[in-house]
């Protein structure tokens, strides 16, 4: 089941992931049918694997039911609003699950460490965030918070891999490099954040993220266990026969502007449109 390095073998991982994704589809139908409002927060250091697990969650799901929120830095207007205001607009409505790829906890992490907020704004966030989350939950929203924990050595390894791969280099930013230098500052900020916001009513669930395959499976499995659901998958649809219209004459297929068939061949003039 495991390689010599302790990592789950890829075939085993794929099989386990497929089983979990099948359950996610069932959960999706349940959320839609029962009008649940589910909000899942993914936080952690850069390269901790948040995006990877989100990608595997949404892969088999309907984007009309499950959507991702990954907000850019606030606009001038948003900077002058109540801090939580722009996040409220993104909260789920009935029958929807929203996955936050970073969230209002930016204030307790990057904004605090990088000096993007004042000390007063930071202290106010720590004081009011539990109250804000209590309001969210009292409104009927199911709130689930994940922190992806990664070691210094593993983050460095992933940063180097990104830097060496032109297809992934876009994932690196000057902010990521500065975050490496301020590793301990981020650790202190995370500890303080947990001290104030890891509450009985809204706890943090910590995911060991040093091995991506394990982190993905463990997180998805845990998420599925947070909501009692039943299988409401609809039965297969019976497709009707195509209605025949003898009077219809389709223009010759050869008159269409076909994309050059570098792979395979363009179709013959048959029944297609």
N, C-alpha and C positions, 0 to 999 in steps of 0.2 A: 504493500500500500504506500510506503514511503521510500524515497530515495535515500542514498547513503548520507546525504546532507540534512536529512530530517524533513525534507519538503515532500508534500503529497505528490504522488506520481500524476503526470498530466492526464492520463486516461481516467484515473480515479476521480481527479478534480472535475473533469468535464462531465462525467457521469453524475457526480453529486450536484454539480451546478445545474444540470438539466432537470434533475428531480426538484430542486428548490425553485427553479423558474416555473415549473409546472404548478407548484403550489402558489407562487405569486400570481399566476393567472387566475386561480380560484379565488385568491384574496381580492383581486381586482373586481371580479364579478360581485363578490359579497359587499365590498365597499359601495359599489354603484347601486346595487339593489336595496341596501339598507340605508343609503343616504349618509354614510359615515363621513366624517371630516378628519383626515389623518395628516399630520404635519411631522415630517422626519428631518432632523437637523444633523448634518455631517460637519464636524469640525476636527481640527488637528493641524499639525505642522505641514508645511509645503512638502509635497512628494510622499505624504503618508498613505496615499491610496484612496482618498475619498472619491475622486472622480471615477476610479476603476470599479468600485463597488456600485456606485450610482448607475454607471453604464450597464452593468450586469443586471441590475434590478429592472431598469426600464426596457431592456432589450426585447422581451416578449410581450410587453404591455401596450395598451392603447394610450397614446399621448393625450387623448381627450379626458382620460380618467386619472392618469398619473403624469405629472409634469415636473420639470426641474426649474428651480429658481436659483440663478447665479447672477446676482446684481453687480453692476459695475460700480465704480466709486461714485458717491453721491454728487448730484448737480448742485449748483449754487442755491437753487430753490430748496432742494432737499436738506442741505446743510443748515438751513434756517428753519426747518420744521422740527416738530417733536421727533426725537431720535427714532422712535419705533414706528413712526407714521408710514414710511415707505415699505416697511415689512408687513404691516397690517394689510395693505392692498394685495399682498401675495398669498395670504393665508387661504387654506382650502375652503371651498364651498361644499354643500352636501353632495355626496357621491364622488368625492375627489381625494386623491392623495398627492401631497406636494413634498418634494424632496429639496431641501435647502442645501446647496453646495456652498457652504459658509452662510452666515446668518447675522442676526443682531449681535452675535458674540464677537464680531469684528472689533467692537469698542473695547472689549476686555483683552483682546490680543494685539493685533497689528496696530490699531489706533493708539493704544496705551504705549506699546513698546517704541513705536516710531514717532511718537509725539504728535499724532494727528488730532488729538483731542486734549482738552485741558484737564488738569487734575480734578477740578470740580465736576466736569462732565463724566469723567471716569468713575468717581465716587458715587455720583448720582445713578449711573448705570448699575453698579453693583447693588445699590440699595433698592432700586425699583424693578430690576429685571425679574426677581422672584414674584413680585406682585403682578407684573405684566403677564408672566406665564401662568399664574393662578387664574387671571382673568380669561386667558385663552382656554384653559381647561374647563373653567366653569361655563364657558360658552358652548361646550360640547365637542371641542376639538381634541382629538387624541394626539398628544405631544410626546415625541420620542427623540431623545438626544444621544448622539454617538460621538465619542472622542476617539480618534485614531491615533494610537500611541506608537511612535517610531523612535528607534535609537539613533544616536548621533552618527554612528558608523554606517547604518543602513541608509540614512538620509544622504550622507555624503556619497555613498555608492550610487544612489539613484541620480543625484545631481550630475555626477561624472558621466553616467550612462547617457543622460539627456544631452549633455554638452557634446558628446562624441557622435551623436546620431542627428544628422541634419533634419530628419523627419520629426524629431522631438525637441529640437533646440528652442523652438518657439515657447516651450513650457517654462523656460528659464527667464527670469527677469532680474533687473538690478535689485528689486525688493527681496527676491529669494536669496541672493548673494549676501545682502545685508542681514537677512534673518539668520544666516549661518553664523555670522560674526556675533550676533546677539543671542546665541542659543540659550545662555543662562538667563538672560532677561525674559525671554519667552517662557522659560520654565517657571520663573517666579510669577509671571502674569497668569499662566495656566493654573498654578497652585492657588493663587488668590481668587481666580474665577471659580474654581471648584469649591473653595471655602464658602463662597456666598451663594452659588447657584446650584450646587449639588444637593438638592433638597429632597425630603421624603416625598413631596408631592410631584416633583419634577427632577428625577435623578439623572445623572450622567451615566451612560453605559460605555465602558472603556474597551476598545478593540485592540488586541495585540496585532499591530500592522506590519511587523518586520518581514513576514512572509505573506505576499499578496494573496496567494491562493487560499491560505488558511483564513486570512482576514475576511475575504469576500464570503466564503462559505459560512463562517461563524457569525458574521453580521447579518446576512440574509436569513439564516436559520433563527437567530434571535428575534429579528423583526417579525417573522411569521408567528412566533410564539407570543407576541405582544397583543395580538388581536384574535379573539375567538371567531372563527369563520367556518362556514360549511361550503361544500362544493355546489355551486349554482351554475356550473358550466352548461350552457344550452346544448340541446341535442343537435346533431348535424342537420344542416338545411337541405331540403330537397329542391333542386334547381328545376325551373320550368323549361320546357322545350322552347327553342327559338321560334318565334312566329314567322311564317313564310310570307313574303310579299312579292309575288311573281312580277308585278309591274315595276319593281325597283331595279334600276340598272346602275351598278356602281361604276365610277370612272375607272379606266384602266390603271392598274397598279403601277405600270411602267412610267406613268406620268408624274408619280410622286418623287419628291427630292429625298432620296434615301441617303442615310449616313453611309459613307464608304465601308464596305464589309471587310475590314482588316482581319476579322475573325469570323469564320463561317461564310455563308453566302446570303445575299438578299433573296427573299422568297419569290416564288413564281406567282403568276397572276391567278391566285386562288381566292377562296372565300375569307378574306380578311379586310380590315379597314384601318 
